Amino acid sequence: MSETLELAVLPGDGIGPEIAEATRLVLEAADHAFGLQLSFRTIEIGFKALEQSGSTLPDAAFEAAAACDGIVLGPVSHNDYPSREKGGLNPSGELRRRLDLYANIRPAITRAGIAPRAGHPLNMVIVRENTEGFYADRCLYQGPGEIMPTPDLAMSFRKITRHASLRIARAAFEEARRRKAEGTAPGRVTAVHKANVLRVSDGLFLECTRQVAAENPDIDYNERIVDAMCAHLVSRPDQYDVICTTNMFGDILSDLASELSGSLGLAASINAGDTYAMAQAQHGSAPDIAGRDVANPSSLIGSAAMLLNWIATRRGNPALARAASAIDAALETVLSDPGQRTPDLGGSNGTAAFARAVAAQVRGGAS
């Protein structure tokens, strides 16, 4: 009998509970179809936790999530939270920092039947450093990375370290080698930077990516300045395979790439470290459509498939890998039918009905 796998489900805010429940439905179908022995632990965060316990990420919630084998995080409305002093922690940033989830892996892949925005299909992965850079809530040991010495002067600190740069580069080359071995991509890493202006910090980042490139001569390597990279994503995305970059550049580029590939609503991602991994949709909590059963759950469902694959690789569990592939194939099948899509993609299916359709495909794919 295989070991039980416990997944923490953190529903979050806005449409989070709806798409988290849809994702759980698909995971349950995969569990039954592939004998995964999954169990689920729902942990409240966000506004609901703030109301109940005075914090958007109570210590007990963090400890419960960290005790599970993987985490599925729904979108959160952290821009609307009160200050940290009043309990308004950003669960996403806190979990990334505390669990050292240093690699944010964000595919941008055009789905069958969904037209890319600029006419060019995309098949790339952005590997984004997740723990430092300009992100004030996680770049310093203590306190935020922003100060305001006078009422008319605000300053932000950008932290780039050799340790973090080397390990994100290695994660990018590992991803490129995996894609090359699968035959889905040529095996190429592009480091994206602004070293022509940020000569010291991005200079250190490039020094590290070049070192890792020299350690991996079988993988092609090149570099692009970030503004040129934005233009190339629109005009020549077929030239790119795996993009490796720092935190803020990666956040911006991945949203652009995902929207160009077809829709940000389809964009899956995981936050991964050496010990933990967390599935997380790329998009936000969309409170304006919460509770209306119209949200597209594809991003979080695809992220959960990535999480299963991450666990499968580290535990040598082929059933998890097969289940992940089945979920991805089921998404492709359902999304290829315009009538089964959610309203954001021109369809008429609600969130729950879309999830049931994907779950049915997962069950059928295992037979």
C-alpha positions as CSV (number, residue, x, y, z in Angstrom):
1,M,0.0,0.0,0.0
2,S,1.4,3.5,-0.9
3,E,1.8,6.1,1.8
4,T,-0.9,8.6,2.6
5,L,-0.3,12.0,1.1
6,E,-1.8,15.0,3.1
7,L,-2.4,18.2,1.2
8,A,-3.1,21.5,2.9
9,V,-5.8,23.5,1.2
10,L,-5.8,27.2,2.1
11,P,-8.9,28.6,0.3
12,G,-8.0,32.3,0.7
13,D,-10.2,35.3,-0.3
14,G,-12.5,36.3,-3.1
15,I,-12.9,33.5,-5.6
16,G,-10.3,31.5,-3.6
17,P,-12.8,29.2,-1.9
18,E,-14.6,28.4,-5.1
19,I,-11.5,27.6,-7.2
20,A,-9.9,25.7,-4.2
21,E,-13.0,23.5,-4.0
22,A,-12.9,23.0,-7.8
23,T,-9.3,22.0,-7.5
24,R,-10.0,19.6,-4.6
25,L,-12.8,17.9,-6.7
26,V,-10.3,17.3,-9.5
27,L,-7.6,16.0,-7.1
28,E,-10.2,13.7,-5.6
29,A,-10.9,12.3,-9.0
30,A,-7.2,11.7,-9.6
31,D,-6.9,10.1,-6.2
32,H,-9.6,7.6,-7.0
33,A,-8.4,7.0,-10.5
34,F,-4.7,6.4,-9.7
35,G,-4.8,5.2,-6.0
36,L,-2.9,8.2,-4.7
37,Q,-4.0,7.9,-1.0
38,L,-4.6,11.6,-0.8
39,S,-6.1,13.3,2.2
40,F,-7.0,17.0,2.5
41,R,-6.7,19.5,5.4
42,T,-8.6,22.7,5.0
43,I,-6.9,25.6,6.8
44,E,-8.5,29.0,7.0
45,I,-6.3,32.1,6.1
46,G,-7.1,35.6,4.9
47,F,-10.1,37.7,6.0
48,K,-11.9,34.7,7.5
49,A,-8.9,33.9,9.7
50,L,-8.5,37.6,10.5
51,E,-12.0,37.7,11.8
52,Q,-11.6,34.5,13.8
53,S,-8.2,34.9,15.3
54,G,-6.9,38.4,14.5
55,S,-4.4,37.4,11.8
56,T,-4.6,36.6,8.1
57,L,-2.0,33.9,8.7
58,P,-2.2,32.6,12.3
59,D,0.8,30.7,13.7
60,A,-1.4,27.6,14.0
61,A,-2.4,27.8,10.3
62,F,1.2,28.1,9.2
63,E,2.3,25.2,11.4
64,A,-0.6,23.0,10.1
65,A,0.3,23.8,6.5
66,A,4.0,23.1,7.1
67,A,3.2,19.7,8.6
68,C,1.5,18.6,5.3
69,D,3.1,17.0,2.3
70,G,2.2,19.9,0.0
71,I,0.1,23.1,0.0
72,V,-2.6,24.4,-2.3
73,L,-3.0,28.1,-1.8
74,G,-6.0,30.0,-3.1
75,P,-5.8,33.6,-4.1
76,V,-5.7,36.2,-1.3
77,S,-6.8,39.9,-1.2
78,H,-3.6,41.1,0.6
79,N,-3.8,44.6,-0.9
80,D,-7.0,45.1,1.1
81,Y,-5.6,43.7,4.4
82,P,-4.9,46.0,7.4
83,S,-1.3,46.7,8.4
84,R,0.9,43.9,9.7
85,E,0.6,45.4,13.2
86,K,-3.2,44.7,12.9
87,G,-2.7,41.2,11.7
88,G,-2.7,41.8,7.9
89,L,0.1,39.5,6.8
90,N,0.4,38.5,3.2
91,P,0.0,34.6,3.4
92,S,1.7,34.1,0.0
93,G,4.8,36.1,0.8
94,E,5.0,34.7,4.4
95,L,4.7,31.1,3.2
96,R,7.3,31.6,0.6
97,R,9.7,33.2,3.0
98,R,9.2,30.9,6.0
99,L,9.3,27.7,4.0
100,D,12.1,29.0,1.8
101,L,10.2,28.4,-1.4
102,Y,12.8,30.1,-3.5
103,A,11.8,29.0,-7.0
104,N,8.5,30.3,-8.5
105,I,8.0,28.1,-11.6
106,R,5.5,29.6,-14.0
107,P,4.8,28.0,-17.4
108,A,3.3,30.1,-20.2
109,I,1.9,27.5,-22.7
110,T,-0.7,28.1,-25.3
111,R,-3.6,25.6,-24.9
112,A,-5.3,23.9,-27.8
113,G,-8.0,25.9,-29.4
114,I,-7.3,29.1,-27.4
115,A,-5.7,31.8,-29.6
116,P,-2.5,33.4,-28.3
117,R,-3.0,37.2,-27.8
118,A,-0.2,38.3,-30.2
119,G,-0.6,35.5,-32.8
120,H,2.4,33.5,-31.6
121,P,1.9,30.4,-29.5
122,L,4.1,30.2,-26.4
123,N,5.8,27.3,-24.8
124,M,8.1,28.6,-22.1
125,V,8.7,28.5,-18.4
126,I,9.7,31.4,-16.2
127,V,11.8,30.5,-13.2
128,R,11.6,33.4,-10.9
129,E,13.7,33.9,-7.7
130,N,11.2,34.2,-4.9
131,T,12.9,35.3,-1.7
132,E,14.7,38.6,-2.2
133,G,15.0,41.4,-4.8
134,F,12.8,44.4,-4.3
135,Y,10.1,42.6,-2.4
136,A,10.0,44.6,0.8
137,D,8.0,42.0,2.8
138,R,10.6,39.3,2.4
139,C,14.0,40.7,1.5
140,L,15.4,41.5,4.9
141,Y,16.0,39.4,8.0
142,Q,13.9,41.8,10.2
143,G,11.7,44.6,9.2
144,P,10.4,45.6,5.7
145,G,12.8,46.6,3.0
146,E,11.3,50.1,2.7
147,I,11.9,53.2,4.7
148,M,10.6,56.7,4.8
149,P,13.2,59.0,6.4
150,T,11.1,62.1,5.8
151,P,7.5,62.6,4.8
152,D,8.7,63.4,1.3
153,L,11.3,60.7,0.8
154,A,10.6,56.9,0.3
155,M,13.4,54.4,-0.3
156,S,13.4,50.7,-1.1
157,F,16.2,48.2,-0.8
158,R,17.0,45.5,-3.4
159,K,18.8,42.5,-2.1
160,I,20.6,40.1,-4.4
161,T,22.8,37.4,-2.9
162,R,25.2,34.9,-4.5
163,H,23.4,32.0,-2.6
164,A,19.9,32.8,-4.0
165,S,21.2,33.6,-7.5
166,L,23.1,30.4,-7.8
167,R,20.3,28.2,-6.6
168,I,17.6,29.9,-8.9
169,A,20.0,29.5,-11.8
170,R,20.4,25.8,-11.0
171,A,16.7,25.4,-10.8
172,A,16.3,27.0,-14.2
173,F,18.9,24.7,-15.8
174,E,17.3,21.7,-14.1
175,E,13.9,22.7,-15.7
176,A,15.5,23.2,-19.1
177,R,17.1,19.8,-18.9
178,R,13.8,18.2,-17.9
179,R,12.0,19.8,-20.8
180,K,14.7,18.8,-23.2
181,A,14.6,15.2,-22.0
182,E,10.8,15.1,-22.5
183,G,11.3,16.4,-26.1
184,T,9.0,19.4,-25.5
185,A,11.7,22.1,-25.7
186,P,15.2,22.6,-27.0
187,G,17.0,23.0,-23.7
188,R,17.8,26.7,-23.4
189,V,18.1,29.1,-20.5
190,T,17.8,32.9,-20.9
191,A,18.9,35.1,-18.0
192,V,16.9,38.3,-17.9
193,H,18.4,41.3,-16.2
194,K,19.0,45.1,-16.1
195,A,22.8,45.0,-15.5
196,N,23.3,47.9,-17.8
197,V,21.7,50.1,-15.0
198,L,21.8,47.8,-11.9
199,R,25.4,47.0,-12.5
200,V,26.2,45.8,-9.0
201,S,23.1,43.8,-8.1
202,D,22.3,42.4,-11.5
203,G,26.0,42.1,-12.2
204,L,26.2,39.6,-9.3
205,F,23.1,37.8,-10.6
206,L,24.7,37.4,-14.1
207,E,28.0,36.3,-12.6
208,C,26.1,33.5,-10.9
209,T,24.0,32.4,-13.9
210,R,27.2,32.4,-16.1
211,Q,28.8,30.1,-13.5
212,V,25.9,27.7,-13.6
213,A,25.9,27.8,-17.4
214,A,29.5,26.8,-17.5
215,E,28.6,23.8,-15.3
216,N,25.9,22.8,-17.8
217,P,27.4,22.9,-21.3
218,D,24.7,20.7,-22.8
219,I,22.1,23.5,-22.2
220,D,22.2,26.6,-24.4
221,Y,22.5,29.9,-22.5
222,N,22.0,33.5,-23.5
223,E,21.0,36.8,-21.8
224,R,18.5,39.5,-22.4
225,I,17.9,43.0,-20.9
226,V,14.4,43.0,-19.4
227,D,12.9,45.7,-21.6
228,A,14.1,43.9,-24.7
229,M,12.7,40.7,-23.3
230,C,9.2,42.2,-23.0
231,A,9.4,43.1,-26.7
232,H,10.6,39.7,-27.7
233,L,7.8,38.0,-25.8
234,V,5.4,39.7,-28.1
235,S,7.3,39.4,-31.4
236,R,9.4,36.2,-31.1
237,P,8.4,34.0,-28.2
238,D,9.4,30.9,-30.1
239,Q,13.0,31.7,-29.4
240,Y,12.6,31.2,-25.6
241,D,12.4,28.1,-23.5
242,V,13.3,28.7,-19.8
243,I,13.7,32.3,-18.6
244,C,15.6,32.7,-15.3
245,T,15.3,36.1,-13.6
246,T,15.0,37.9,-10.3
247,N,11.9,38.4,-8.3
248,M,10.2,41.5,-9.6
249,F,11.2,41.0,-13.2
250,G,9.9,37.5,-13.0
251,D,6.6,38.6,-11.6
252,I,6.0,41.1,-14.4
253,L,7.3,38.9,-17.2
254,S,5.3,35.9,-16.1
255,D,2.0,37.8,-16.1
256,L,2.8,39.2,-19.6
257,A,3.8,35.8,-21.0
258,S,0.7,34.1,-19.5
259,E,-1.6,36.6,-21.0
260,L,0.1,36.5,-24.3
261,S,-0.1,32.7,-24.3
262,G,-3.9,32.9,-24.1
263,S,-5.1,34.0,-20.7
264,L,-3.7,34.7,-17.2
265,G,-6.7,32.6,-16.0
266,L,-5.0,29.5,-17.4
267,A,-1.6,30.2,-15.8
268,A,-0.4,27.6,-13.4
269,S,2.6,27.9,-11.0
270,I,4.3,26.3,-8.0
271,N,6.5,27.8,-5.4
272,A,9.2,25.2,-4.6
273,G,12.1,24.8,-2.3
274,D,14.3,21.9,-1.3
275,T,11.8,20.6,1.2
276,Y,8.4,22.1,0.5
277,A,6.3,23.1,-2.5
278,M,3.1,25.1,-2.8
279,A,0.6,25.3,-5.7
280,Q,-0.7,28.8,-6.4
281,A,-2.7,30.4,-9.2
282,Q,-0.9,33.2,-10.9
283,H,-3.9,35.5,-10.8
284,G,-5.5,37.4,-8.0
285,S,-8.6,37.0,-5.8
286,A,-11.1,38.8,-8.1
287,P,-13.6,39.8,-5.3
288,D,-15.9,41.4,-7.8
289,I,-16.9,38.0,-9.2
290,A,-16.7,36.0,-5.9
291,G,-19.6,33.8,-5.1
292,R,-21.1,33.9,-8.6
293,D,-19.8,30.5,-9.8
294,V,-18.1,32.1,-12.9
295,A,-14.5,32.0,-11.9
296,N,-12.1,30.0,-14.1
297,P,-10.3,27.4,-11.8
298,S,-7.9,26.2,-14.5
299,S,-4.9,28.0,-13.1
300,L,-5.2,26.5,-9.6
301,I,-6.0,23.0,-11.0
302,G,-3.0,23.2,-13.3
303,S,-0.9,24.3,-10.3
304,A,-2.1,21.3,-8.3
305,A,-0.9,19.1,-11.1
306,M,2.5,20.7,-11.0
307,L,2.6,20.1,-7.2
308,L,1.8,16.4,-7.7
309,N,4.6,16.2,-10.3
310,W,7.0,17.9,-7.9
311,I,6.2,15.4,-5.1
312,A,6.4,12.5,-7.6
313,T,9.9,13.5,-8.6
314,R,11.2,13.8,-5.1
315,R,9.5,10.6,-3.8
316,G,9.9,8.4,-6.9
317,N,6.2,7.9,-7.1
318,P,5.1,7.2,-10.7
319,A,1.4,7.2,-9.8
320,L,1.6,10.8,-8.8
321,A,3.4,11.6,-12.1
322,R,0.7,9.8,-14.1
323,A,-2.0,11.6,-12.2
324,A,-0.4,15.0,-12.9
325,S,-0.2,14.2,-16.6
326,A,-3.9,13.1,-16.6
327,I,-5.0,16.3,-14.9
328,D,-3.1,18.4,-17.5
329,A,-4.5,16.3,-20.4
330,A,-8.0,16.7,-18.9
331,L,-7.6,20.5,-18.8
332,E,-6.4,20.5,-22.4
333,T,-9.4,18.4,-23.5
334,V,-12.0,20.4,-21.7
335,L,-10.5,23.8,-22.7
336,S,-10.4,22.7,-26.3
337,D,-14.2,22.6,-26.3
338,P,-15.5,26.2,-26.4
339,G,-18.9,25.1,-25.0
340,Q,-17.2,23.8,-21.8
341,R,-15.1,26.8,-21.0
342,T,-15.9,29.4,-18.3
343,P,-17.4,32.8,-19.2
344,D,-14.0,34.6,-19.2
345,L,-13.1,32.4,-22.2
346,G,-16.4,32.7,-24.0
347,G,-18.0,29.6,-22.6
348,S,-21.1,29.1,-20.4
349,N,-19.8,26.6,-17.8
350,G,-19.7,27.7,-14.2
351,T,-16.7,27.0,-11.9
352,A,-18.2,23.9,-10.4
353,A,-19.4,22.5,-13.8
354,F,-16.0,23.1,-15.3
355,A,-14.3,21.2,-12.5
356,R,-16.8,18.3,-12.9
357,A,-15.9,18.2,-16.6
358,V,-12.2,18.1,-15.9
359,A,-12.7,15.5,-13.1
360,A,-14.7,13.3,-15.5
361,Q,-11.8,13.5,-18.0
362,V,-9.3,12.5,-15.3
363,R,-11.4,9.5,-14.4
364,G,-11.8,8.5,-18.1
365,G,-8.1,9.0,-18.8
366,A,-7.1,6.4,-16.2
367,S,-9.4,3.7,-17.6
